[in-house]
Structure formats: structure tokens, C-alpha cells
Amino acid sequence: MSEDSAALAGSRPPLVSLTGVSKTVAGNIQALRDATTIIRPQDFVAIVGPSGSGKTTLLSILGLLDTTTTGEYLFDGVDVARLDEDGRNELRSRRVGFVFQNSYLNADESVAENVALGLRVRGVPSDEQLPLVAVELARVGLAGFEDRRAGDLSGGEKQRVSVARALVTAPDLLLADEPTGALDSDSTAALVALLGEISSQDTAVVVVTHDPIVGGAAARVLEIRDGVLRETTESSDEITGQARDDGKHSRDDEEQGRDDEKHSRDDERQRHSDGRQGRNGMPLETTESSDEITGQARDDGKHSRDDEEQGHDDGGVRLSSTRLSNGELHRSIPPAGNVRTAHAMEVLDALKAPLLRPLRSVLVLLAYVLGITSLTASLALTQSATGSIVERLTEAASNEIRVTTTESDDNFLLDPTLPDGAIAQLKAVDGVATAVPVRTFGPQANGITRALPASHNNAPTIFPGRLFVTETDYLVTYGLTAASGRIDLLSNTWGGRTVVLGALAAENLGVSEAGPDMGIWVNGHLTSVVAVLTPTGDPLVDSAAFFSRAVAPYLQGAADAYLLVRTHSGWAEPLAKAIPLVLRPTNAGAIQVSTVSQLANLQAGIRSDLVGFLGIIAGVVLVLSGLSAGTAMLLSVQHRVPEIALRRAFGASRGAIWRLFMYEGIALGVAGGVIGVAAGTVFAASVAHLKAWPLSLGLPIPLVGLAVGVLVGALASALPALAAARQQPAQILRGV
């Protein structure tokens, strides 16, 4: 630096001015006490002190990550206390850079992606990021490393990448917290030289360190002990000599009387500048005048990046002309970016995050998949099962009629032997397939046993099943078949007492199979067992006994009597109107006809019950899945606090952090919805195929599954996202 430039730099207003700053942290502990100092552009300041003395607290305040409890902090003339959180985020994003002891690189991302983090937070378009990244990587000696995996770098290389990440946003203040703590001596020396070079290029560098190499290289050293800050390399008058009028700091008062001390300060800076060399041992030179470098329009002391960049095209990447003597560019000025692009970058980062943490993402995804699969399968199987039931009921409703009479003598209606009876007449009507008489009796009034009771005084054995008096056609109509014996003997012409037993009824009576010598006693009257039915799986059918009409006089407790008319498909409705006129032309009102078309209400009830039952099960699984996913994401927040602090350090707002986790959760919910819908559909199709049910899926079910995936993803992410947004970066930095 020339003598005139050094003199000008020494006379420039402070970039940072602290006056009587104190900070009280949790537990009413005063981490910082009455700190007063100034930091100018091109200063290289080391902050030293024992662990827990308040160094990181001071760094967090300087970096606008924390606020003061008392005192005044001016950043380039702006009173930071007057800025809200969004204002501090904006100022930090544009004018402050951070380097930490742990580089906090994402190991699975490329070097370029890591360096571009601050640009993404700012909303710089992707196509404008790479030139800026390339310049800063070249500046730190890592040209050509853009596509290297960050996890494959050495410790020194990782820390240089973190420096490039801090510099790519062209900060005026670079803050480094123990940047050499994890480096060997050679890497430490290289990093210290790089920090010194950066400080000579109009960027103030402040380093918290225990390393004597860093302290020895810094132009100024500030020491903190028990929260008290003091200067060890400059006179206290120069640091704190600021006139006050009634306790109020003013810029004019701060500069008053500084002319007397300027020459000694300039001499010190000149010695520091003369002794510093650029990378590869080459001295630094500038091609812009100091006026061009430092000329910044201010309105009431407020720094404006637009004024800083005045005369440039705001739409493109701008590079200053400050160079090393070998012609290499080493300072880049990024474009301002915009909110819309910043949001787009948040979405891209959120979509990429699950790929960078595959194990955790798979666990969260499985939770979503389980819930959506159960929901989709439940809905599809409900539709399919109901469809099968509806199909059967519809078929029954379309070809079945029950005919009863109000006449006291029902032989006309129920006796199949009458040549002019109802059965004979209806069989001659077009559309009638068969007409079968049916009588039912209550089992409680009838004693049915395998052997004749020893004494008629003994109480009869109560038969547990239903009792029918009917014909063979009734069994045929419902597709019942004999496991043993012959069901056609139920309708016999000789008037014999015969019975066909359901499988459970035969078992209860001790009848293994039908045969000529097999019989049961019905109210003391022997009845031949002519057939045992094949089990149907329906307990109402399997526990029933079907008697021939010759047994009817011996049964008690008549319950119902009707003529079952089966029609050809589609004939039920017209025949229901015609039958009364056919059977009783002059007294049609004596014939009562009912169809099972009323079963439509039953169909709706069945559908509703199935949907409700399976929906409850699916809902419970879905809630548990959402809770599991939310718990996994909440644990993830705890593991990602350094990433959260890093993003906040680069200017990300609480809202941006909240959106990042919400987008990630919704993305996983959508993925879980897609996979869950596919898995649920396959499962439902398999079950429907095994059960021979018609698969009823339709577009609404997949859409419901996807919508629920989005909803559950959003709900499961809301609390973790809120927890992430509420993280205090200053507290995180104090703990890492």
C-alpha cells in the first residue's frame, strides 16, 4: 500500500464502532461488559482470551447474529439497535462473511455448491453463481476444484473452501471463529497469510483465536477476560478516545482530535502493508484509485450496496479491477439477487436435502408410504368389496319376488301339488323361472334330537339353527349342493318326511353323513336325513335344516310363509305389478308382492359401514405414520443446528429456515404419496384378484392418496420447521 493510501485508510470512518456494549446471556450471566472499540476497513484484528471469556459472544454481536443488552453498535454509521431482524438479516447477507473452526461443508455436495450457499440465500440466479465461485476459489488457491466432492478434501482445503464461501458475497467484514483450530501448522500458516491478504483488500478481518500464529500476524489484538475487552497493540486513547456530549456518540465527535494520532497509526499500517506479500510471494498492487475503492455514496450515514456498485450493470456479474500483480482477479461483487429467486433456491435446496441424508430420508419416507398405502388399499378394497356385494344384491334385486296372501287359507299360494294353484299358474307366466313355497319356524318351539328321547316327559333338545319347509328348487336356486346324499329327495312324491341338513346342523346333531338308515327325531317323529350340504361359510345357511312339506304338520311356532318367485333378469319389476292380477283377477289386493329392490338402501349402508370401519383403521395408521415422520424430522433439526446457524449467518431469515424444512417435509410427503398410492393399488388389486372381486379404483383414490401425502407431509413438518426457525444462531455458535 502506498504512503498516501495508507494515510487515507487510517483516516477513513470506522466500519464498526462499539461503545459501552454489554451482553447478558441465560442465567443472568454477563458475557460481555462495557466493550468499546472501533474496526476500520483493512483492519486485521485478533480477539484472544480464555475459553468462556466472551469472544464468541462478541463475534456474534459484530456479525449481527445477536443483539446487545446495553451500549451502542454502529455498523458503517448505522445504529444496529434501530434495525429489526429482517434489516439485520439483509445487512448481514450483504456485508458480513463468516468462517468457523469447523468448516461446516456439506460433504456430499460439490465444492462449488458449498461456496455458493450465501449466493443462494441472497437469491442470485444459478447461471450467475459459477463465475463468482470460480473467482473466489482461485483467490484461495483452489482453482479448478468446483466439481470436487467436498468430503474428499483435506482439512486445509476444506477451510479454504469455507473462506471462499465467506468471500463470495463480497463482505466488508469477515469474521472468523477459531479458523485454524483443526489445522496443522502448514495449513495454519497458509490460512493466516490468506486472511492477511484479504484484510489488505478493503475487507476488515476479525479472528477469534487461541493460536499465537494468528495473533502474531494480526495488526491489532483485542483481549477479553471475564467479558472485559481491552486493546493490547494500540493505545487505549486511540481506541476509546471519543468525545461524548451528554453521553451521546456522534461521528463528528469520534473523529475529533484524530489528526494528532493519524501519523503514528499510518506508520503502523504502512509497516504492516510493506511487510505483507500477495499469494506466490508477489506484492499486491491496485489499478483503482483509493477514491474509486472507497468512494461510497451515503445518505445520512446509511450504506447502500446500490451506491457501492454505482456505474455497473445491475443485471450481470461484476468483478472489481483489484488484482494480484500476476493479473489474477481476486475480488468479486455479486449481483443483488431477488426474493423470487431466493425462494426458488430454497425449494431446490429442500428437494436436494433428502438425497444428502439418505438413511434418515428413507425412514421418514417409509412412514409416509405405510400410511398412504394403508389409506389407498382401504379405499380401493372398500370399493371392490362393496362392488361385489352390490353386484350380488343387484342381481338378487333384479330377479327375486316374494308373494304373500292376506287370505286365511294359504294352500292356494303354497301347495305345489294343486293343478290350479299359484305355483302352477306362475310357472306358465313369461319371465318366471321358478316358484317355490317357503315356510319358516322358530327353533325354540321344536325339539330335534339324533335319537328318540327315553321319556317324552324330558325337555326336548333345542335346535340352534333355522327351520325351513320348502322344496328342492329352493336349494338349487341358492346354489346349495350335497356333500352326501341327494337333495332332490326333499321334494318327494310319496309324502315322506325328509330333511336336508346344513353342515353345522349335521355336526351338532351327530350326523356324519346322509343315508337310508340315518334319521333324526322332530318333536317325536322320525325324519329321514336325505342329504348333508356342502359347507358354505355362511353360518345362517350351514346351521339350517330344510324339511319336506310332510313334516310341516309336526312343526310348531310358524314364523313366516311366502312364495319365492325367481324371474329372468330384468323381469322382477313388471312381474311384481302383474302377479296380483294373474293370481286374483277379481281380488288383487289379497296378494301382496315385495321385491328386494329395497336392498339399495342396504347397499348404501354396507358401503358406508365398510368405508367408516376401514377408514378408521387407515386413519389411525396415517396418524401414527405422520407422528413417526414428524419425530424423525424433529430429531433431524437437532442434528442440523450447525447448518441452520450457517444459513442464518449468511443472512437467511427465520421464515427462510421454516420454509426450507416445510418444503423438505412436503417433498417427502409427495414422494411417500406416490409410492404409497402405487403400493396400495398393487395390494388392493392382488386381494381383489384372490377374492374374485371387481377392482374398483378410479382416479379419485390416487388423487386422495397424493393429497393426503401433501397434507400429512405439511402437518408432520410444521413443528420441526418451527423448531428450526426458532433456533438462535448465536446460542448455537456458543455451543459448537
C-alpha positions in Angstrom: 0.0 0.0 0.0 1.3 3.4 -0.9 2.0 6.1 1.7 -0.9 8.2 0.5 -3.2 5.2 0.5 -2.2 4.2 4.0 -2.8 7.7 5.3 -6.2 7.7 3.6 -7.1 4.3 5.1 -6.1 5.4 8.5 -8.4 8.5 8.3 -11.4 6.6 7.0 -14.5 6.4 9.2 -14.8 3.1 11.2 -16.7 0.2 9.7 -17.6 -1.0 13.2 -17.9 1.1 16.3 -18.8 -0.3 19.7 -19.4 2.0 22.6 -20.1 0.6 26.1 -21.6 -2.7 24.7 -22.6 -5.3 27.2 -24.4 -8.6 26.8 -26.3 -10.7 29.4 -27.0 -14.3 28.5 -29.1 -17.1 30.0 -28.7 -17.4 33.8 -28.2 -13.6 34.1 -24.5 -14.1 33.2 -22.8 -11.0 31.8 -20.8 -12.4 28.8 -19.6 -9.0 27.7 -19.0 -5.9 29.7 -18.8 -2.3 28.5 -16.9 -3.2 25.3 -15.6 -0.3 23.3 -13.6 -0.5 20.1 -13.5 0.5 16.5 -12.7 -1.5 13.4 -11.8 0.1 10.1 -11.7 -1.3 6.6 -8.4 -3.2 6.0 -8.0 -3.9 9.8 -6.7 -7.3 10.7 -7.9 -7.8 14.3 -7.3 -10.9 16.5 -9.6 -11.4 19.6 -7.9 -13.5 22.2 -8.8 -14.7 25.7 -9.5 -17.9 27.7 -12.5 -20.1 26.9 -15.8 -18.7 28.1 -14.5 -15.2 28.3 -17.0 -13.8 25.8 -15.1 -14.0 22.5 -17.8 -15.8 20.6 -20.4 -13.5 22.1 -18.6 -10.5 20.8 -18.2 -12.2 17.4 -22.0 -12.9 17.2 -22.7 -9.3 18.1 -20.3 -8.0 15.4 -21.9 -10.4 12.9 -25.4 -9.2 13.7 -26.4 -12.7 14.9 -27.0 -11.4 18.4 -28.1 -8.1 19.9 -26.6 -6.0 22.7 -28.2 -5.7 26.1 -26.8 -2.2 26.6 -24.4 0.1 24.7 -24.3 1.3 21.1 -23.2 -0.6 18.0 -22.7 1.4 14.7 -22.1 -0.6 11.5 -20.9 1.9 8.9 -22.7 4.6 10.7 -26.0 2.7 11.1 -27.3 2.2 14.6 -27.9 -1.6 14.6 -30.3 -1.3 17.5 -32.7 0.5 15.2 -32.8 -2.4 12.7 -35.4 -5.1 13.0 -34.5 -8.7 12.5 -35.1 -8.6 8.7 -32.9 -5.5 8.5 -30.1 -7.2 10.3 -30.5 -10.3 8.1 -30.3 -8.1 5.0 -27.2 -6.2 6.3 -25.5 -9.4 7.3 -26.3 -11.1 4.0 -24.6 -8.3 2.0 -21.8 -7.1 4.2 -20.7 -9.8 6.6 -18.9 -13.1 6.0 -18.3 -16.0 8.5 -15.6 -18.6 8.8 -15.9 -21.2 11.6 -13.5 -23.6 13.2 -15.4 -26.5 11.7 -15.7 -25.7 8.0 -19.4 -27.0 8.1 -19.2 -28.1 4.5 -21.8 -30.5 3.2 -19.6 -33.5 2.4 -21.9 -34.8 -0.3 -22.2 -31.6 -2.3 -19.6 -30.3 -4.7 -17.1 -27.6 -3.7 -19.0 -25.1 -5.9 -22.3 -25.8 -4.3 -20.8 -25.3 -0.8 -19.2 -22.0 -1.8 -22.4 -20.7 -3.4 -24.5 -21.1 -0.2 -24.5 -17.4 0.5 -25.4 -16.6 -3.1 -28.4 -19.0 -2.9 -29.6 -17.4 0.3 -29.3 -14.0 -1.3 -31.2 -15.2 -4.4 -28.5 -14.9 -7.0 -29.5 -16.8 -10.2 -27.8 -20.2 -10.7 -26.1 -19.1 -14.0 -24.5 -16.1 -12.3 -23.2 -18.1 -9.3 -20.5 -20.2 -11.0 -18.3 -17.2 -12.3 -18.3 -15.7 -8.8 -17.5 -19.1 -7.2 -14.6 -19.7 -9.7 -13.1 -16.3 -8.9 -13.1 -16.9 -5.1 -11.8 -20.5 -5.4 -8.9 -19.1 -7.5 -8.4 -16.4 -4.8 -7.9 -19.1 -2.1 -5.7 -21.3 -4.3 -8.4 -23.9 -5.3 -8.9 -23.0 -8.9 -10.5 -26.0 -10.7 -11.9 -27.5 -7.6 -15.5 -26.6 -8.4 -16.7 -30.1 -9.2 -14.7 -31.9 -6.5 -16.7 -33.6 -3.7 -16.3 -31.5 -0.5 -16.0 -34.6 1.6 -12.8 -35.7 -0.3 -10.8 -32.5 0.6 -8.1 -32.3 3.2 -8.7 -30.2 6.3 -6.8 -27.2 5.0 -8.6 -27.4 1.7 -12.0 -27.5 3.5 -11.1 -24.5 5.5 -10.1 -22.6 2.4 -13.4 -23.5 0.8 -15.2 -22.1 3.8 -13.1 -18.9 3.3 -14.2 -18.8 -0.3 -17.8 -19.3 0.8 -17.5 -16.3 3.1 -15.9 -14.1 0.5 -18.1 -14.9 -2.5 -20.7 -12.4 -1.2 -18.0 -9.7 -1.2 -18.4 -8.8 2.6 -16.9 -5.7 4.1 -16.4 -7.5 7.4 -15.0 -11.1 7.6 -15.5 -12.8 11.0 -13.6 -16.0 11.7 -14.1 -18.1 14.8 -11.0 -20.3 15.6 -10.5 -20.9 11.9 -7.1 -22.7 12.5 -8.2 -24.8 15.4 -8.3 -28.0 13.4 -5.4 -27.4 11.0 -1.8 -28.4 11.1 1.0 -25.8 11.2 1.5 -25.6 7.4 -2.3 -25.2 6.7 -2.5 -22.6 9.6 0.3 -20.5 8.1 -1.3 -20.6 4.6 -4.7 -19.6 6.0 -3.2 -16.8 8.1 -1.4 -15.5 5.0 -4.7 -15.6 3.1 -6.5 -13.7 5.9 -3.8 -11.1 5.9 -4.1 -10.7 2.1 -7.9 -10.4 2.4 -7.6 -7.6 5.0 -5.4 -5.6 2.6 -8.1 -5.6 0.0 -10.6 -3.3 1.7 -12.1 -6.1 3.9 -11.9 -5.8 7.7 -10.9 -9.2 9.2 -11.7 -10.1 12.8 -10.4 -13.5 14.1 -11.3 -15.2 17.4 -8.3 -17.3 18.2 -6.1 -19.1 20.7 -3.4 -19.6 18.1 -0.3 -17.4 18.7 0.5 -17.6 14.9 -2.8 -15.8 14.2 -2.3 -13.3 17.0 1.2 -12.5 15.8 0.1 -11.9 12.2 -2.8 -9.6 13.2 -2.2 -5.9 13.1 -4.3 -5.5 16.3 -5.1 -7.8 19.2 -8.1 -7.4 21.4 -8.1 -9.4 24.6 -11.2 -10.5 26.5 -11.1 -11.7 30.1 -14.3 -12.2 32.1 -16.2 -10.3 29.5 -14.0 -7.2 29.6 -12.4 -6.1 26.3 -9.1 -4.3 26.1 -6.6 -3.4 23.3 -3.1 -4.8 23.6 -1.5 -3.4 20.4 -2.8 0.1 20.2 -3.1 2.9 22.8 -6.3 2.9 24.7 -6.7 6.6 23.8 -6.8 5.8 20.1 -9.4 3.1 20.6 -11.6 4.8 23.1 -10.8 8.5 22.7 -14.2 9.6 21.5 -15.7 12.8 22.8 -19.2 12.5 24.2 -21.8 15.2 24.5 -24.2 14.2 27.4 -23.3 10.6 26.7 -24.3 10.6 23.0 -21.8 9.3 20.5 -21.6 11.2 17.2 -19.5 10.5 14.1 -18.0 14.0 14.2 -17.0 13.7 17.8 -15.5 10.3 17.1 -13.2 11.8 14.5 -12.3 14.9 16.6 -8.7 15.1 17.5 -7.7 12.1 15.4 -5.4 14.1 13.2 -2.8 14.3 16.1 -2.6 10.5 16.2 -3.1 9.7 12.5 0.6 9.7 11.6 1.6 7.0 14.2 -1.4 4.9 13.0 -0.4 5.4 9.4 3.2 4.4 10.1 2.0 1.2 11.8 -0.3 0.4 8.9 2.4 1.2 6.4 4.8 -1.2 8.1 2.1 -3.8 8.2 1.4 -3.3 4.5 5.0 -3.2 3.4 5.7 -6.4 5.2 2.8 -8.3 3.6 3.1 -10.1 0.2 0.4 -11.5 -2.1 -0.1 -15.1 -3.0 3.0 -16.8 -4.5 5.2 -14.1 -2.9 4.1 -11.4 -5.3 3.4 -7.9 -3.9 -0.1 -6.5 -4.1 -1.0 -3.6 -6.4 -4.2 -1.9 -7.3 -5.4 -0.4 -10.5 -8.1 1.7 -9.0 -7.5 4.9 -7.1 -8.3 5.0 -3.4 -11.2 7.2 -4.3 -12.7 4.5 -6.6 -12.1 1.9 -3.9 -13.6 3.8 -1.0 -16.0 6.2 -2.7 -19.4 5.1 -1.5 -22.4 7.4 -1.6 -24.1 7.7 1.8 -27.4 9.1 2.7 -27.5 10.0 6.5 -24.7 7.5 7.1 -26.6 4.5 5.6 -24.5 2.2 3.5 -26.2 1.2 0.2 -24.9 -1.6 -2.0 -26.5 0.1 -5.0 -24.4 3.1 -4.3 -21.3 0.9 -3.9 -22.0 -0.6 -7.3 -22.9 2.7 -9.0 -21.9 2.7 -12.6 -22.2 -1.0 -13.1 -24.9 -3.1 -14.9 -27.1 -4.5 -12.1 -28.1 -7.4 -14.2 -24.8 -9.2 -14.5 -21.8 -10.5 -12.6 -19.4 -7.6 -11.8 -15.8 -8.0 -10.9 -13.6 -5.2 -9.5 -10.3 -4.5 -11.1 -8.2 -5.1 -7.9 -5.7 -7.8 -9.0 -2.6 -9.6 -7.9 0.5 -8.5 -9.9 0.2 -11.7 -12.0 -3.2 -10.4 -13.3 -5.4 -12.7 -11.3 -8.8 -11.3 -10.3 -9.3 -11.6 -6.6 -12.4 -9.6 -5.6 -15.8 -10.2 -6.9 -19.0 -8.2 -6.4 -22.2 -10.4 -6.7 -25.5 -9.0 -8.0 -28.2 -8.2 -5.6 -30.4 -11.2 -6.3 -34.1 -11.1 -5.7 -36.8 -12.6 -3.4 -38.4 -14.8 -6.1 -35.0 -16.4 -7.0 -34.2 -16.9 -3.3 -37.5 -18.8 -2.8 -36.7 -20.9 -5.9 -33.3 -21.7 -4.4 -34.9 -22.7 -1.1 -37.1 -25.2 -3.0 -34.1 -26.7 -4.8 -32.2 -27.0 -1.6 -35.2 -28.6 0.1 -35.6 -31.1 -2.7 -31.9 -31.9 -2.6 -31.7 -32.3 1.2 -33.3 -35.8 1.4 -30.7 -37.1 -1.1 -27.9 -35.9 1.0 -29.2 -37.7 4.1 -30.5 -41.0 2.6 -30.9 -43.1 5.7 -33.0 -40.5 7.6 -34.9 -39.7 4.5 -35.7 -43.4 3.9 -37.1 -43.7 7.4 -39.3 -40.7 7.0 -40.4 -41.8 3.6 -41.3 -45.3 4.9 -43.6 -43.7 7.5 -45.4 -41.8 4.8 -45.5 -44.8 2.5 -47.0 -47.0 5.2 -49.8 -44.5 5.9 -50.7 -43.8 2.3 -50.5 -47.4 1.4 -53.0 -48.4 4.1 -55.3 -45.5 3.1 -55.2 -46.3 -0.6 -55.7 -50.0 -0.1 -58.5 -49.4 2.4 -60.4 -47.2 -0.1 -59.8 -49.5 -3.0 -60.7 -52.7 -1.1 -63.8 -50.9 0.2 -64.9 -50.0 -3.3 -64.1 -53.5 -4.6 -65.8 -55.4 -1.7 -68.8 -53.2 -1.9 -68.9 -53.6 -5.6 -69.0 -57.3 -5.2 -71.8 -57.1 -2.6 -73.7 -54.6 -4.7 -73.3 -56.9 -7.7 -74.8 -59.8 -5.9 -77.6 -57.7 -4.3 -78.4 -56.1 -7.6 -78.6 -59.5 -9.2 -80.9 -60.6 -6.5 -83.0 -57.5 -6.6 -83.5 -57.9 -10.3 -84.9 -61.4 -10.3 -86.4 -62.2 -6.9 -90.0 -61.6 -5.8 -91.8 -62.6 -2.5 -95.5 -63.2 -2.7 -97.8 -63.5 0.3 -101.6 -63.5 0.8 -104.0 -62.0 3.3 -106.4 -64.9 2.9 -106.7 -67.3 5.8 -106.1 -70.4 3.6 -102.7 -70.2 2.1 -102.7 -73.6 0.4 -103.6 -71.9 -2.9 -100.4 -70.0 -2.6 -98.0 -72.6 -1.1 -99.2 -76.1 -2.2 -97.2 -77.1 -5.3 -99.5 -80.1 -5.9 -102.6 -78.0 -6.8 -103.1 -78.0 -10.5 -104.7 -74.6 -10.5 -102.7 -73.2 -7.5 -100.5 -70.2 -7.6 -97.3 -72.1 -8.3 -98.8 -73.9 -11.3 -100.2 -70.6 -12.6 -97.0 -68.6 -12.2 -94.8 -71.2 -13.8 -96.8 -70.6 -17.0 -96.2 -66.8 -17.0 -93.4 -65.4 -19.2 -90.4 -64.3 -17.3 -90.9 -66.6 -14.3 -88.0 -69.1 -13.8 -89.4 -70.9 -10.8 -91.8 -70.5 -7.9 -91.0 -72.2 -4.6 -93.1 -72.3 -1.4 -91.2 -71.4 1.8 -92.3 -71.7 5.4 -90.1 -70.9 8.4 -90.4 -72.0 12.0 -88.8 -70.9 15.2 -86.3 -73.4 16.6 -87.2 -72.7 20.3 -90.6 -74.3 19.9 -89.3 -77.6 18.4 -87.4 -80.4 19.9 -85.0 -82.0 17.4 -82.7 -84.9 18.5 -80.5 -87.5 17.0 -82.2 -90.4 19.0 -85.7 -90.7 20.4 -85.8 -89.3 23.9 -86.1 -92.0 26.6 -89.1 -90.3 28.1 -91.5 -87.9 26.4 -91.5 -86.1 29.7 -87.9 -85.0 29.2 -87.5 -81.5 27.9 -86.7 -81.5 24.2 -83.3 -80.6 22.9 -83.4 -77.1 21.4 -82.2 -77.0 17.9 -80.0 -73.8 17.4 -80.5 -73.3 13.7 -83.3 -72.1 11.4 -86.1 -74.4 10.2 -87.4 -74.3 6.7 -90.2 -76.3 5.0 -89.5 -75.9 1.2 -88.7 -77.8 -2.0 -85.6 -78.9 -3.7 -85.8 -75.9 -6.1 -85.1 -73.6 -3.2 -81.8 -75.2 -2.5 -81.0 -75.2 -6.2 -81.9 -71.5 -6.5 -79.3 -70.6 -4.0 -76.6 -72.9 -5.4 -76.5 -75.3 -2.4 -75.1 -78.7 -3.1 -74.9 -82.1 -1.2 -71.7 -83.3 0.5 -73.5 -86.6 1.0 -77.0 -87.9 0.0 -79.4 -86.4 -2.6 -81.1 -83.0 -2.2 -83.8 -83.9 -4.8 -85.3 -86.3 -2.3 -86.5 -83.2 -0.3 -89.4 -82.8 -2.9 -90.7 -86.4 -2.9 -93.9 -87.7 -4.4 -94.7 -90.3 -1.8 -95.2 -87.8 1.1 -92.2 -89.0 3.1 -90.8 -87.0 6.0 -87.3 -86.0 4.8 -84.7 -83.4 5.8 -81.6 -81.8 4.3 -79.2 -80.6 7.0 -76.6 -77.8 6.8 -73.0 -78.8 7.6 -73.1 -77.2 11.1 -76.6 -78.6 11.8 -75.5 -82.1 11.0 -72.4 -81.7 13.2 -74.5 -80.5 16.1 -76.9 -83.5 15.7 -74.1 -86.0 15.4 -74.9 -86.8 11.8 -71.8 -87.6 9.9 -73.4 -88.3 6.5 -76.8 -88.9 4.9 -78.1 -92.5 4.3 -81.1 -94.7 4.2 -80.8 -95.6 7.8 -79.9 -92.1 9.0 -82.7 -90.1 10.8 -83.5 -87.5 13.4 -86.5 -87.0 15.7 -88.6 -83.9 15.2 -91.0 -83.4 18.1 -91.0 -87.2 18.5 -91.5 -88.0 14.8 -88.7 -89.8 12.9 -87.5 -87.9 9.8 -85.0 -89.3 7.3 -81.8 -87.4 6.6 -81.6 -87.5 2.8 -78.6 -85.1 2.4 -76.0 -83.1 4.2 -75.0 -79.9 2.5 -71.5 -78.8 1.5 -70.3 -76.1 3.9 -70.8 -72.6 2.5 -69.0 -70.5 5.2 -72.3 -68.7 6.0 -73.4 -69.8 9.5 -77.0 -69.0 8.8 -77.1 -71.5 5.9 -74.8 -74.1 7.5 -76.8 -74.3 10.7 -80.2 -74.6 9.0 -82.5 -77.6 8.5 -84.7 -77.9 5.3 -87.7 -80.2 5.8 -90.2 -81.6 3.2 -93.8 -80.4 3.3 -94.8 -83.7 5.0 -93.0 -82.6 8.2 -94.9 -79.2 8.4 -97.8 -80.6 10.5 -95.4 -81.6 13.2 -93.5 -78.3 13.5 -94.6 -75.6 15.8 -94.1 -71.8 16.1 -94.7 -70.8 12.4 -92.9 -67.6 11.7 -93.3 -66.8 8.0 -94.8 -68.1 4.8 -94.3 -66.9 1.3 -93.9 -67.9 -2.3 -90.4 -67.2 -3.6 -90.6 -66.3 -7.3 -87.4 -66.2 -9.3 -87.6 -64.3 -12.6 -85.4 -63.9 -15.5 -83.1 -60.9 -15.4 -84.9 -57.6 -15.7 -88.4 -59.1 -15.2 -88.8 -58.5 -11.5 -90.4 -55.1 -11.7 -93.0 -55.8 -14.4 -93.9 -59.2 -12.8 -94.3 -57.6 -9.4 -97.1 -55.5 -10.9 -98.7 -58.4 -12.9 -98.7 -61.2 -10.3 -101.6 -59.9 -8.2 -103.8 -59.7 -11.3 -102.7 -63.1 -12.5 -103.4 -64.9 -9.3 -106.5 -63.0 -8.1 -108.0 -61.0 -11.0 -111.1 -60.0 -9.0 -109.3 -59.5 -5.7 -105.8 -58.4 -6.5 -105.5 -56.7 -3.1 -105.4 -60.1 -1.4 -102.0 -60.8 -3.0 -99.1 -58.9 -1.5 -95.9 -58.6 -3.6 -92.5 -57.3 -2.5 -89.2 -57.2 -4.3 -85.7 -56.8 -2.8 -85.2 -53.5 -4.7 -85.3 -52.0 -1.2 -81.8 -53.6 -0.8 -80.5 -50.5 -2.5 -80.6 -48.8 0.9 -78.8 -51.8 2.4 -76.1 -51.4 -0.3 -75.5 -47.8 0.7 -75.4 -48.8 4.3 -72.8 -51.5 3.6 -70.7 -49.2 1.7 -70.8 -46.5 4.4 -70.0 -49.0 7.2 -67.1 -50.5 5.3 -65.7 -47.1 4.4 -66.1 -46.0 8.0 -64.5 -49.1 9.5 -61.6 -49.3 7.1 -61.2 -45.5 7.1 -60.8 -45.5 10.9 -58.1 -48.1 10.7 -56.3 -46.3 7.8 -56.7 -43.0 9.7 -55.0 -44.4 12.8 -52.1 -45.8 10.7 -51.9 -42.5 8.9 -51.7 -40.5 12.2 -49.0 -42.8 13.6 -47.1 -42.5 10.3 -47.3 -38.7 10.5 -46.1 -38.7 14.1 -43.2 -41.0 13.2 -42.2 -38.8 10.3 -42.5 -35.7 12.4 -40.4 -37.2 15.2 -37.7 -38.1 12.7 -37.7 -34.6 11.3 -37.6 -33.1 14.7 -34.6 -35.2 15.6 -33.1 -34.1 12.3 -33.4 -30.5 13.3 -31.3 -31.1 16.4 -28.6 -32.7 14.2 -28.7 -29.9 11.7 -28.4 -26.9 14.0 -24.9 -26.1 12.6 -26.4 -25.9 9.1 -29.2 -23.7 10.5 -26.7 -21.4 12.1 -24.6 -21.3 8.9 -27.6 -20.3 6.8 -28.6 -17.6 9.4 -25.0 -16.3 9.4 -25.3 -15.8 5.6 -28.5 -13.8 6.0 -31.3 -16.4 5.9 -34.3 -15.3 7.8 -36.4 -17.3 10.2 -39.0 -17.6 7.5 -36.5 -19.0 5.1 -35.4 -21.7 7.6 -39.1 -22.5 8.2 -39.8 -22.8 4.5 -36.7 -24.9 3.9 -37.9 -27.6 6.3 -41.5 -27.3 5.2 -40.6 -27.8 1.6 -38.5 -30.8 2.5 -41.3 -32.4 4.5 -43.8 -31.7 1.8 -41.5 -33.2 -0.8 -41.1 -36.3 1.2 -44.9 -36.4 1.7 -45.4 -36.2 -2.0 -42.9 -38.9 -2.7 -44.5 -41.1 0.0 -47.9 -40.4 -1.5 -46.7 -41.5 -5.0 -45.1 -44.7 -3.7 -47.9 -45.3 -1.2 -50.6 -45.0 -3.9 -48.7 -47.4 -6.1 -48.2 -49.9 -3.3 -51.7 -49.6 -2.1 -53.1 -50.1 -5.6 -51.0 -53.2 -6.1 -52.0 -54.7 -2.8 -55.7 -53.9 -3.4 -55.5 -55.5 -6.9 -53.9 -58.6 -5.5 -56.6 -59.1 -2.8 -59.4 -58.3 -5.3 -57.9 -60.9 -7.7 -57.7 -63.6 -4.9 -61.3 -62.8 -3.8 -62.6 -62.5 -7.4 -63.8 -59.0 -6.6 -64.2 -56.4 -9.3 -61.3 -54.0 -8.9 -62.8 -50.6 -8.3 -60.1 -47.9 -8.1 -60.9 -44.9 -10.3 -59.0 -41.6 -10.4 -60.2 -40.1 -7.1 -58.5 -42.7 -4.9 -54.9 -41.9 -6.2 -55.7 -38.2 -6.1 -56.9 -38.6 -2.5 -53.7 -40.5 -1.7 -51.5 -37.8 -3.2 -53.4 -35.0 -1.5 -53.2 -36.8 1.9 -49.5 -37.2 1.3 -49.0 -33.5 0.8 -51.3 -32.7 3.8 -49.6 -35.2 6.2 -46.1 -34.0 5.0 -47.0 -30.4 5.7 -48.5 -31.2 9.1 -45.7 -33.5 10.1 -43.1 -30.8 9.1 -44.8 -27.8 10.7 -43.5 -28.4 14.3 -39.9 -29.4 13.2 -39.9 -26.4 10.8 -41.0 -24.1 13.6 -38.3 -25.5 15.9 -35.7 -25.0 13.2 -36.8 -21.4 12.6 -36.7 -20.6 16.4 -33.1 -21.7 16.7 -30.9 -18.9 17.9 -27.7 -18.8 15.8 -25.7 -17.0 18.5 -26.5 -19.7 21.1 -25.7 -22.4 18.5 -22.3 -20.8 17.8 -21.6 -20.6 21.6 -22.2 -24.3 21.9 -20.4 -25.7 18.8 
